[in-house]
């Protein structure tokens, strides 16, 4: 009987603890389940970025970005295009699948209503005007020539037309060839074009090849300051002699060039977490500078046509968020997504922690009081003569077995030991009564 009593008392204690903890746990789980509905979805494992021609700088830098994304388990798919104008059309098209793209400075309209945002500029792209023979002093001197202005869909074509028009060179005063890249370079080398205009990096193989080719000379913009005043997306840069190739002395003299900046623009459908990853990637790839960019100058919030995304503005002003400075991207992104879960955690757990100890204390006191009531009932029954000493002894043994079967926290040890003293006191009184029975 004693063993059954012990087992029953243990189960009763266990269920008592469950009765305290289970409701609190259910409330917490329900709070987290409700908050989870407000947690943003995880970023996709694939994103498409529009770059440019396979031989261009956009595609080369896109490859660097893709390697960084791959380390985070995300595929950055590069889509080759004719250039910035086509990239912009893809960003504006909700069915294109393109969520981010390179855009040349000066391309696009900040008020086009498509919700596009910039992450910043990443490097300068000089405007090159290569001429067969001796170049004129001014762009207006290109009138009457065959000019390769860039392929349809390219940013080069748009900027070239703008600057030529400002100098009075149009389709009526010159022959404008809508070819660009390697095709324009070949046309110039083969005498099929008199002038070829490019907007590309100093390290471009096309530029190096034309600088090294006899009979083809780059123009230097003596009025660069005026162009910059009229076209705010342009910067004036000076390319010192020999910068491209010291051994070959390319260029052969200092050049004053105009340069729009290459920018990264995103559509509203790009996941916010991927914006953070792009910003980290841009910093890692471009902060070292280049032949015409000082270290730390890029990525920058300047030279952008579209307004900066909120995360980009904070990044350029204050650097990466705190978590991203110390945690891998996946960990910081998970923490950022789940930070909303802190609200139910604080709102629910704090009052529960305040409430549980009093409830637990009440239950422990109630258990001790229950045993005291049983002892008092035995003592009253003995005094009234409604129970025999033998029966009372068995009841006292049962109560004592129950008390010993229950593990009592240290804070309630005094009450438990006092109860045992009272049990022993009642047993001693019972023994005295048994000796008095004839």
HELIX and SHEET records of a PDB file:
HELIX    1   1 UNK A    2  UNK A   36  1                                  35    
HELIX    2   2 UNK A   57  UNK A   71  1                                  15    
HELIX    3   3 UNK A   84  UNK A   92  1                                   9    
HELIX    4   4 UNK A  139  UNK A  142  5                                   4    
HELIX    5   5 UNK A  155  UNK A  166  1                                  12    
HELIX    6   6 UNK A  181  UNK A  189  1                                   9    
HELIX    7   7 UNK A  205  UNK A  211  1                                   7    
HELIX    8   8 UNK A  224  UNK A  230  1                                   7    
HELIX    9   9 UNK A  272  UNK A  286  1                                  15    
HELIX   10  10 UNK A  310  UNK A  318  1                                   9    
HELIX   11  11 UNK A  322  UNK A  326  1                                   5    
HELIX   12  12 UNK A  329  UNK A  338  1                                  10    
HELIX   13  13 UNK A  341  UNK A  384  1                                  44    
HELIX   14  14 UNK A  389  UNK A  405  1                                  17    
HELIX   15  15 UNK A  410  UNK A  412  5                                   3    
HELIX   16  16 UNK A  413  UNK A  436  1                                  24    
SHEET    1   A 8 UNK A  75  UNK A  79  0                                        
SHEET    2   A 8 UNK A  46  UNK A  50  1                                        
SHEET    3   A 8 UNK A  98  UNK A 104  1                                        
SHEET    4   A 8 UNK A 255  UNK A 266 -1                                        
SHEET    5   A 8 UNK A 117  UNK A 132 -1                                        
SHEET    6   A 8 UNK A 195  UNK A 199 -1                                        
SHEET    7   A 8 UNK A 146  UNK A 148  1                                        
SHEET    8   A 8 UNK A 175  UNK A 177  1                                        
SHEET    1   B 5 UNK A  75  UNK A  79  0                                        
SHEET    2   B 5 UNK A  46  UNK A  50  1                                        
SHEET    3   B 5 UNK A  98  UNK A 104  1                                        
SHEET    4   B 5 UNK A 255  UNK A 266 -1                                        
SHEET    5   B 5 UNK A 234  UNK A 239 -1                                        
SHEET    1   C 6 UNK A  75  UNK A  79  0                                        
SHEET    2   C 6 UNK A  46  UNK A  50  1                                        
SHEET    3   C 6 UNK A  98  UNK A 104  1                                        
SHEET    4   C 6 UNK A 255  UNK A 266 -1                                        
SHEET    5   C 6 UNK A 117  UNK A 132 -1                                        
SHEET    6   C 6 UNK A 216  UNK A 218 -1                                        
END                                                                             
